Amino acid sequence: MEGTRYDQSLPFFQRTCAKRYPYLSQAVCIACKRRIRCHLCSQSKGFLFGRNYNRKGVQIIQVPVDSSSRLKRMLFGAKAVYQKALEVDADIYEFHDPELLPYGVKLARKGKKVIFDSHEDYPTQIMEKEWIPVFLRKIISGAYKAYETHAVKKFDAVLFPCTKNGVDIFAGRAKETVIISNAVMVSEMLSPEECGQEQKDGKTICCTGSLTYQRGITHLIKAAHKAGVKLILAGKYSSDAYQKELEQMPEYSCVEYL
């Protein structure tokens, strides 16, 4: 959840961000390029549990949360992050976790500007969740979409990484949708020489993150093999069965799994 607070008494605008940890790179960019002070609200885990610290100009606020199960994180983690975000008392809040939608509505009622950074088409994603019984997926997906629509109508804007078949999935549901392409900026890429590595023969591509059929890994492997390039995969397969299925494909010969 990102919050922005403007203070005219400062030599530059002060923006305060209360956000989940994956937003760190965005917060660093804001702090460095816009000369804006940022805070990031994160659920604590690992060796940093319960510790607040500063990283690249971003003040990271740890929120102790029991993340031993998905249900506990959703029920108690979201509320804890919201309460910590309230302490920031920002003017603008941005968040992406769907479980924070109810708290986004509460912030909007308090007169705050709220932005929902929707990383996924969640109603469609719910239909693909293997841990949800098949007979419940359509019901849960429909219920979520109805509540999401109710919530985003109260927000100031929604961010989304792309259109789907040329269609804005939030059209008619949100006050404003901003499409921010989730693509690599070539200007920010380093050459092997700049990384201190020698240029290797042949072409290599890399894919990191969740390795699932829904994310196109099967088709990516086939495309890499057809293009004659080496494919490095780094991440967790959705299941052991899916990993074995891929490894049995003739095209898997082009893959190096880390």
N, C-alpha and C positions, 0 to 999 in steps of 0.2 A: 504494500500500500504506500503510494507516494504522496507526500504532502508538500505544498509549497506555501511559504509564508513570506510576504513582502514587507520589509521594514525600511521606511524612507529615512530613518535616522542613521542608517549605515551608509558607508561610501559606495556600496553596491547593493543591489537587491539581494535579500536573503531568501533563499529557497530551502525549505526543510522537507526532506523526504523521509517518510516512514514506509518502508518497503520490505518485501521479502528478499532473501539473499540473491536470487537470480538476477535482480535488478542492479547489482553492484556495478557492472560495467557501464550501465546507462547513467547511474548516479555519478560515477567518476567522470564521465564525459560532460555531464552538466556542470559539475564543480569546476572542472579544468577549463572548459571552453567558454562558459558563461559567467565565470567568477561568482558562482552561487554556492552558498554553504549547504551541504546535504547531510541528512541523517537517513539511515536505513534500518528499518525494524525487522529483525530476523528471528525465527524460531531457533533457540539454542540447541546445539548438538555437538558431540565430539569433544575435543580438548578445549574448545572455546566456550563450553557450556557456562552460561550465566555471566560471561565477561563482556563488557563494552570495550570497544577499541576503535582506533582510527586507521583507515587504510586509504592511501592516496587522496587524502583530503575529505574523505567521507566518514562521518561518525556512524558507526554501526552499533545499534542498540540490540542486545540479545534479549530474547523473551523465553524464559524457561518453559518448555512445553513437553508433555509426555507424548512422544511420537512413536510409541511402541506399536500402535495400530492406526490404520487409516481413519477409523471412526473417532478415536480419541483426538487425533490431530484436527479433524474437521469440526468436532463439537467444542473442544476446549482451546485448541490452538488459535482458531480464528478470533475468538472473543478476546484472548490474551493479547494478540497483535493489535486488535481494535482499541483496547484500553490503553495500550502503550502509545498508539498513534494519537489518541485524544490528548495525551500529555504534550505532544508536539504542538498542538493547537495551530495547525497549518490552515491556509486558505484554500489550497488545492490538494486533493488526494488522488493518487492513481494506484490501482491494484489490479491483479490478474487472477487471483485465486477465486474460483466460483463460490467457495464457501464464505467469501467475504461480501457477497452481494447484499445480504441483509444489513450488514454494517455500513455498506456504501449508501444504502437508503437512509439509514439513521444519520449519516454525515450530511447527506443532502438536506434532510429536514432541519439540520442545525445551521443551514445557510452556507455550507461549504460547497465548493465546486468539486465535482467528482468525475473521474475518468476511469472507465473500465477498459483495461488493456486485455482484450480477449485473445489469448494465444491460439485457441482452437475453436472449431465449430463443435461446441460441447454436446448439443443434442445428437448430432451424428456420431460423435465419439462414444457417447454412452451406448449406442446401438452396437458398438464393436467391442465393448468391455467383456472379456471372457469370464471375469469373476462374478458378473451379474447374471443370474439365471435368465435364459432366453425369453421365457414367458413374461418376465418383468421389465425387460429393456424398453419396450415401446411405451409402457406406462410411465416409467421413470423419465425417459427422454421427453415425452410430451409434457409431463409435470414440470420438469426443469425448464423447458423452453417457455412455458407459460409464465413461470416466475421470473426468468431472465428478462422477458419482454416487459413485465411489470416493473422490474428494477431499472432497466436501462432507460426507460421513458423518463425517469426522475433524474438521470445523470446528465451531465453537460456534454459528454462525448463518449464515443467508443472507438478504440483503436483495434484494427484487425490487419493481419499480415497479407491478405490477398482477397480477391474476389473468387467466387466459385462459379466456374463456367461463365465468367463475365458478370456475375450477379453479386451485389452487396447483400450479404445475408442479414444485415441489420437495417436495411432500407425499410422505412415505414414503422420501425420499432424504436430506433434511437433518434434523439434530436439531431445528432450529427455523427457521421462515421468518417474516420480518417484511415485510409489504407496506407500502411507503412510496409513496404515490401521487405520480407524477411530474406534478404539476399546478401551475399558477401560483397563488400566494397573492394574492388580490385586495387584501388589506391592504397589500401591498408595492408595488403599482402606483402610479405617479405620474400625476396628471392633466396634460393639456397645459399648463395654467397653471403647475403646479409645475416643469415642464421648461422654462419660458420660451418656450413656443410658443403660437401662436394656435389656437383650436379651429377645425377645418375642417368644412365641410359634408359630410354623408354619413358613412357608417361605413367604417372601414378596419381590416383585420386583417393581421397579419404572421406569417410562418413562416420560421424560420431553421434552417440545418443541411443535412444531406444531402437532396437533392431526388431521391427515387427513387419508383418505383411502389409498392414494398413499404412505404414510409413514408406512403402514402396521398395523395401529391401530386395524382395525377390526380383522385381523388374530392374533394379539398379545393378544387380549381379549379372543379369542377362545382357544388359546394355554395355557394361564394362567389358564383358567377355567378347561381345560382338565388335566393340571398338578396339580391342586388342590392348587394353590398358590394365595395369595392376590396380586392384581395389583393396584398400586397407579399411577394415571395419573395426571400430572400437566402441564397445557398449555392451548392454545386456540383451540377450535374445528374449523374446516374449515367453518362450518355453523351450524346454529341452527337445521336445518333439519338433518344433519349428526349426531349431538349429540342425537337427539330424536330417530333416527334409531338405534343407538348403545344401548341406554337405554332400548329399547324394546326387545333386544336380551336376551334370557335366561342366556347366559354366562356372561352378565353384572353384575350379582350378585356378582362376585368376585372383582369388581372394586370399588375403593375409589377415587373420583375425587376431587382434591383440587382447 
